[in-house]
Every structure is written in structure tokens, then in C-alpha cells.
């Protein structure tokens, strides 16, 4: 018995040392002390095991011993198996900053680092712009009109956008721009996302494009000329990056720029001869200035000894000789202005290079650094805004749509997708708002940008699918009344652009994060490149301590022992503790994958994807926790918070389980499962009771519904277009009164108090008035209420030949 007690003490002591990453000396101390006690009072066998363990730990863990014999051998092996990092990968890894994503790699995230920067919201100027100019803009266009009737925004809307400087949100005020914060840009795009074509048209010039590149890298001359003209819309920009053979692999650009001399206006000018073909370039058909990425070469040594400068970015006026521009593609769902650009022997002077000649060859770095911020804002904000609009319309429609004498929102089959819509919207809003706040605090979140781009656009796709499902025939019939169908069909665009989602999930999130955010991997690779054995020793054995620490933390916290101390209230504490537990499990699994697969991990994309899923869901859960911690909850918000965090932790555990099922090294996978999931699965999908609660809250006039839709277009505004969401909001305000009167007339009909032929609601209201079931005031109220309901249930129809582009091909199926 004494031997068993001492064994338990030794294990507990070692787990405590490992959890704290206290180093070799405390671990040796535990084993020696317990070993001596065991030698005197209990088992010599246990003492021998502990003494051997202490000796091995001393040899491997004490710098004085290991540096002479162990480190050189490990360093030599590491040099053989460590993956080679290309120059383009180095640029991507060095771009941006590491913040909360790095904390999640440590296995013991310091919540203070997340909560220290509170989101204080928008300035008065920014909020006024969102409330006024954005409301005016969104109320000037209808999805059917811009997507089908004109395939463009109305001229008066273009004029309004230019006048109010929507295209100058990122441009400093000294150049005539608005110079909005990242939070304000996010808020603007969320508001405009009720019309995807409008959101894209405003978002792209403020994201990856000439404006941002000029602000960060342009020469004074370039800034002074272009920025004021971009801010007020005199210049419309586009940026040519992707092409027929360069999509996700932007570094393989086949477009070339050859340094040469050419006679211009009678003078010999040193410049670049460009040959390029670009596709899928947003705003290209109407752009007045083209930002272009190309591979620059100097074969004749006109600039120096260097021949291949690499990717370079330049600004080219639309009327430059040799450039073809003006045709357009037809993006699915939303034919926003997008098209090809071609150039044959286009000559430009060297000062067209963004930043001047000194920035030749710096294009890839410039693009990556801009992408690391831009991907956090444009598409994720659009996704959050589209989701908020879906909350409002799906909740409103399912409450007024009645089948079997009951609102369909009260049917459990409908409640399940309604709950998912609400939760994913809540997650998306928390993620974009708080990540934008990080940007405003000086961070350039490279890995979170990939997380938000992938997961929030996937949320958008699933939210719109659920919203379409609960609307039924209302939204599968296109026309001016359909407020979801065009957005639903266009969701694939967000999935594909700015880094295809498949590539983002399988290569970027963990692939970039494993090196960029890990506390030690980048240091180990740098030590290898510099042949610095001292630096390698520090990094490698620090890494080893982290692995043991994460193993101990993951195991004990999975057993419910030593849960993390987190600064959250009782409602959210258990979720934050689960994030900490899974952070340790994620860190351990990431290290196991890198150790067992080595450079092969680059090609094992499904393994990388599941690790990325773990990291992503932990990041999104952290944003929800931060949002809950910083904002004043409204009635019903706790249920949305619990559903959202339960969903994210369920997804995290799914990813962990799938990773363990598929890790090629099966003994390691079995050991990891015993450590990270010793008691099996814990986080089930959210309970049906929560689904019912959320569905009720989002389909009635509640504070939490109001909070979820506050960021989208909720009013009719001052424009020409009616807002369906505003009409639903009006119906829901009167719903309780209407529901009582629906029940009264239904009961009277069932009792035979009304004529059996009164099948339409309107007929029953009149019969109820005649029979004295309704008062005149009640009948008047229901006539008006039901008229609006019927309008919201109505779909469009068209002339028989409406959709035939060539009317001569129309068949007369019923000749006279």
C-alpha cells in the first residue's frame, strides 16, 4: 500500500512540475526525494525506477550535461528532417504579428493578453456615417434590380458613394479620405451586406488594392497624385493579381515585366515592358487605374547586377497603350463589376512601380502584409452582415408564416436551423468586431485573418442555406420581392476569392500558424539556418518542456483536475476553462504531428486541416468569450452565448477526435487519445431546449433579436427601396395581439360559429365581425395586419417571354 501511495505522490509531483514547465531540477528533486523515501520505507524497485528517471532527466534536462553529448546529435538529426522554408514562405511567415493565436499554441493562454484591449466601439463621426450615409446607400438599391435589371449599381448610387467618400475609408484625412478605424470599416460593410453587390463594390477598394498599397508603400508623389482622387471617386481602382495560371499560388505569376529602354515623346526612357493576362479582377471593367502584380526581370543589367527581381507591383492608368480592359465576367449570383485585363508589350516608366524603383521585387511582401489585414475585414464583415440580415428576415418570416394553424417558427424542424442561424451570426459578429479592434490596437493578425476568411464565409454559406430552407417557396422564386435568393446563389464567390477556402483550411491556418505562432518552431528553424547550436539548445529543450507541460495540462484538465484560472463570470467560466484545456490538447497534437510527420506534414493536408479546425474554433470561442465579458448582455443573450460556445467546443472536440483517428503513427495516436481524452467525449451538440429558446427569441420582438440585427439595415431609410426587414419588425411588434386574435377566430371556426366556407383569413375576419366574435377595432386591426402578411408571403411572376434574351426563340405553345 505504501508503495502505491508513493507512486501516486511521485506521479502527482511530476505532473505538477510538468504543468508549470518548471524545468529539470524540480522534476529530479521529486524523483530523488520520493525514491529515497521508497528505498527506506517501501519498495526498492520503485526507488530504482525513480533514480533511473532522475538520472535520465539530469542527462537530458540539465544544460551542463546535455550540451556536450545530446544536443549535437539532435541538432544534426534536426538539420536532416526539418522542412525547408522557401523565400516566399519566409515572407508570408514574417508578415503580420502574433497575438492571441500565439497564446492558443502555448497550451496555457493568458487571458489578460486578450482582455487588456477593450473594444470601445466607434467614434461619433464613424457611428453617424454608419447610421446615416450607410442607411441611405443601402436603401438606394434592390438586389434584383442591380443583379438582373441593370447588372450594376444605379448611377445615383455611384454618385452618392463617391460624394460621401465610401472609397476613401482607409485613406488619411490629409489626402481627403475618411481615415476610418478597422472597426468602422467592419461596421460599414456589415450594414451594406444586405446587398452583396454594394458591399463588394465598396469593400474591395478599401481592402487589397492600390489605395492600401499607396498608403503604406507609395512615394510622396504617388500619394499626392492618387490618394485624393481615389478618396473622392475621380479614380476607380482595381488590382490585377490572379490569372489563368495563378490563383491560390500567387507566387507562380507568369506575367512578366522586362526592364528596357524605349523612346517616348522623342526621349529615351528607362522603364518596363509588360506582358500579362489577368482574370477575376473586381472593378476592372470601370477602373481608371490598375494595380498590377508581375514578375520583374532585368536581363540586360540596366538597373544593376540583379536579373530576377521577383514580384513587383505597379500602377497603370487605364488609357496606357497596349492594355485591354473593359470586358466583364458574370460572377455567380451577383454580377458585380469583375473582368479580365490583358496587356501586350505595355511600356511603363520605372516610377509607376508602387514605392518607386526601391520597391522593385517587394511586391510579394507588400501583398502578403496587406492580405493579412484585408482578409480580416472585407469578406468576414460581409458574412457577418449577411448573417444578421438572415436572422431578421428568417425570424420574421417564420413567425408570420402559418401552417396547421400555428407559426412555422414554433415547429421544431424549423427551430433547429433558426437556432443555428442565430448562433453563427453571434459568433461572426464577435469575431469580426474584436479582431478589427486588435487591428486598431496595432496588430496585423495574419493567422486570424485566414481563420475569419474561411470560417465566416462558410458560416455565411450555411446560414443562407438554413434561411432559404425555412423560407421555402418564398425565396426559391426570384424577383424584386426575393431578399435572399440572389445572396444565397452568390455565397460561392466569398468561398472562392481572396484565397480559396479549401486551400485556406488545408494549408494556411495551421501550416502558417505552426511556424509563425508556435513559441519555439521559428526559433529552431532560425538556429538551423544560422548553424547556432546554442540557440538551438535553448529552443529545442524549451520546446520539449512545452510538450511535457501540454501533456500534463491536457491530461489533468480532461480529468477535471486543476482547471485553468480564468477571469470570467459563472455563466461563461466553464467554457473558458474548456478553451484552456483544448489549447493544451491542440498544442500537444500539433507537436506530435510535426514530430512524427516532419516535412511530410506539408503534404498531409487533411491532418493539417483538422489541426487548423481546432485552432480556429478555439479562436472563435475566445472572441465570443471576450464579447460576453466586455458588453452588457441583454435578455436572452446568455442562451445564445451558451449555444455558440457549446457549438464551437463540440466542433473542436470533433476535430480532435478526427485528428486522432487519422494520425498515421497509430501508437502515438493511441497515447495522445489516452492523454487528451481519457474519459472520452465531453462536448455534445447544443441541446434541443436551447434551440427552442433561440428560435423563439429570434422570431419575436425580443432584446436579443434587436441586438443581433442592430448591425444590419433595419429601417426603410430615405431611399427608393422598401426594406423587408423593417416590415417584419413592424409585424413582430404587433404579433402578440395578432396571435390572440388568430386563436380567437380559429376557435370560433372550429366550434361552427363561423361559416364553413370562410376558408381565407380575410373571410373569417369579416365573419367574426358579423358573429360578434371580433369587435370592429379587432377586425380593422386584423385586416391591416393580414394585408401586410400577405404582401410578405407573395412572390413575383413575369411575362411568359421575360427571361428569353432572344425573343425570336420563344415558342408559342398555345397558338390561337
Secondary structure, DSSP 4 states (H G I P E B T S, - for coil): -HHHHHHHHHHHHHHHHHHTT--HHHHHHHHHHHHHHHHHHS-HHHHHHHHHHHHHHHHHHSHHHHHHHHHHHHHHHHHHHSPP--HHHHHHHHSSB-SHHHHHHHSS--HHHHHSS------HHHHHHIIIIIHHHHTT--HHIIIIISSS--HHHHHHHHHTTGGGTTS-GGGT-----HHHHHHHHHHHTTSHHHHHHHHGGGSSSHHHHHHHH--HHHIIIIIHHHHTTSS-EEEE--BTTBSS-GGG---EEEEEEEEETTEEEEEEEEEEEEEEEETGGG-SEEEEEEEEE-TT-SSSS-SEEEEEEEEEETT-TTEEE------SS---SEEEEEEEEEEEEGGGBTT-GGGTT-HHHHHHHHHHHHHHHHHHHHHHHHHHHHHHHHHHHHHH-EETTEEGGGSHHHHHHHHHHHHHHHHHHHHHHHHHHHHHTT--BHHHHHHHHHHHHHHHHHHHHHHHHHHTHHHHS-STT-SSHHHHHTHHHHHHSSS-HHHIIIIIHHHHHHHHTSTTHHHHHHHHHHT-HHHHHHHHHHHHHHHHHHHHHHHHHHTTSS-------TTTHHHHHHHHHHHHHHHHHHHHHHHHHGGGGGT-HHHHHHHHHHHHHHHHHHHHHHHHHHS-PPTTHHHHHHHHHHHHHHHHHHHHHHHHHH-S-HHHHHHHHHHH-TT----PPPPHHHHHHHHHHHTSS-HHHHHHHTTS--S-TTSSS--HHHHHHHHHHTHHHHHHHHHHHHHHHHTT-S-TT--SHHHHHHHHHHTTSS-HHHHHHHHHHHHHHHHHH------TTTT-SSGGG---SS--
